[in-house]
C-alpha cells in the first residue's frame, strides 16, 4: 500500500514531467513559427522545381563570397576624425595611446587605454597607423592613410555636435575589436 509520502513524490515527479513537456512544446512552437516566417520571406515559387527570387539572390550572394560589413581597412567617420586630429596635431611625430584616448573622447567615443591599444594594433594591420619601432605605446598615422582618407589636405571638420556639449555617443568597450570600424 502506498503512503502519502510516496503519492506526493509521484505527484511531484509527474508535475516535473508535465513542465518539461510544456517547455518542449513551447520550443517546438517557436521553431515552427520561425520556419513559417522564413518560408513566407522566401516566397512561393510559381514552379516547384524553380527557385524563388529570394532564394536565387541568397544563392548568388553565397557564391560571390559576400560576408557583409565594411571592406577591410575601412574606418568609420569618428575614427577618421580621430586620425585626422592625430595627423594634424602631431605632424611627422608619434602620439601616445593616452593622447589617442583623449582625441577619441573629444570625438564622442569612450575608449579605455587597453581598447585604444587593441584598436591601434588592428588599424596597424591595415597600414592606417604604424607603431614606433623603439617606443612601444607610440604611434603615428601613415602617409598612405592620410592620402586615402584625405587628411593630408586639411583637417576633417566635425559635422556632428561637439563631444563637450553632448558627451560621448559611442562606446567601443563591448564591440568588435577587429579594426573594421
N, C-alpha and C positions, 0 to 999 in steps of 0.2 A: 504494500500500500504506500502511496506517495504522501509525503508530509508537505506542509505548506512551504517549507524552505525549498524543496525540490520543484514545486509548482512555480514559485517565484523565480527560481533560476531558469526554468523553461520559458517563462513569460519574457524575462529579460533577454534570453537568447533569441527568441522569436522576434522581439522588437528590434534587436540589432540586425537580424536578417532582413526584416522589412525595411529598415532605414537604409541598409546597403543597397537593396533593390531599388528604392526610391532614388538614391544617388546615381545608380547606374542608368535608370530611366531618364533622369534629368540630363546626364551626359549624352545619352543616345539621342534625345530630342534636340539638344543643342547641335550635335553633329549633323543630324538630319536637316535642321534649319540652315546650317552653313552650306551643306551640299545643295540645297534648293536655291540658296542665294547665288552660289557660283553658277549653277545651271541657268538661272534667269539672266545673269550677267553675260554669259557666253552667248545666249540666244539660241533659238531653234533654227537649224538649217533647213532649207527647202528640200534638200535631198539628203537622206541619212548617210550616204557614202561621201558627201562633200562637206568639208569643214566649214563652220560658220565664219563670218568675217572676223569676229573677235579671236577665235581660235587661230585663224590664219595670221593675224597681226602678232599674237603671242608667239607663234612658231617662228615668224620672221625675226622678231626681236631676239629670240633664243638663238637662232642660227647666226645672227650678227655678233653675238657675244656681248651685247649691251648689258651693263650691270647697273646703270643708273648712277646718280651722283655727279659730282664735279669731275672735270678732267684732271688727270694728275698734274700737280703744280699750280692749279687754280687756287686763288685765295679770295676770301670774302672782302667786301668793301671795308669793314672795320679794320681788317688786317692790312689792307693796302694803306689805309690812313696811318696805322701804327708804323709800318715800314717807311712810309714817306716821311713821317716825323723823325724817325731814326736816321734816315738817309740825309735829310737836310739839317738835322740837329747835330749830327756827328759826321760831317763830310770827311771821307777817307780816314775815319778814325773808328775805333772799336767802342761799342757800348756794352754795358753790363746787363745781365738778366734782370737786375733790380730796376735799371732805367727803362727797360722794355715793359716791365710790370707797371711802372708809373704811366708810361705812354698808353698802355692798354686801358688803364683806368680812365685816363683823360679822353679816350675814345669810346667809353661806355662798356668796357669789358672788365669784369672782375677776374683776376688771374693771380694764382698763387705762384711763388717762385719756382716750385717744382713743375708746375704746369707750363710756366714760361720756358724752362729748360727743355721739357718734352716737346713743346711746340717748335722751338727753335731747332732742335735736333731733327724733327720731321721736315721742317722747311729747308734745312740744310741739304737733305737728300734730294730736294728739287732745285738746288742751287739758288734759292731765294736769298739765303744768308750763308755766311761762312764763319766758322769758329776761328778765333785767334790761335795760331799753331803753338805759341808758347805761353798762352794765358787762358786756361780753361775758364769758362764763365763769361768770356768776352766775345762779341760777335760784331759783324758788320753786314750791311745789305750789299749784295753783289751788284756789280755794274750791269750784268746780264738782267737781273731782276729790275733794276732801276729803268733800263730801257724797255723791258717787256711791259711793266706796269705804269710807265710814264712818269716816274718821279724824277728822272734825270732832267726834265724840263723845268718844272716848278713844283712846289709842294701841293699836294692834293688838298682841295677845300672840303671841309666837313659840311655836308648838306643837311645833316641831322642837327637837332638841338644839342648844345654843348653838354658834356657829361657833368660839368659843375652845376648846371641848372637842374638837370633831371636825374643825375646819379647813374650808376652802371645799369645797362639794359640787358646785357648778355653775360651769362656765366658759363665758363668753359670747364668748370671743375668736374662735371659729370658727363661731358660729351666725348666724342670720338677724338682720340689723340693721334690720328694718323697723319695729320698735317694737310688733309684735303680741304681744310677750312681756310 
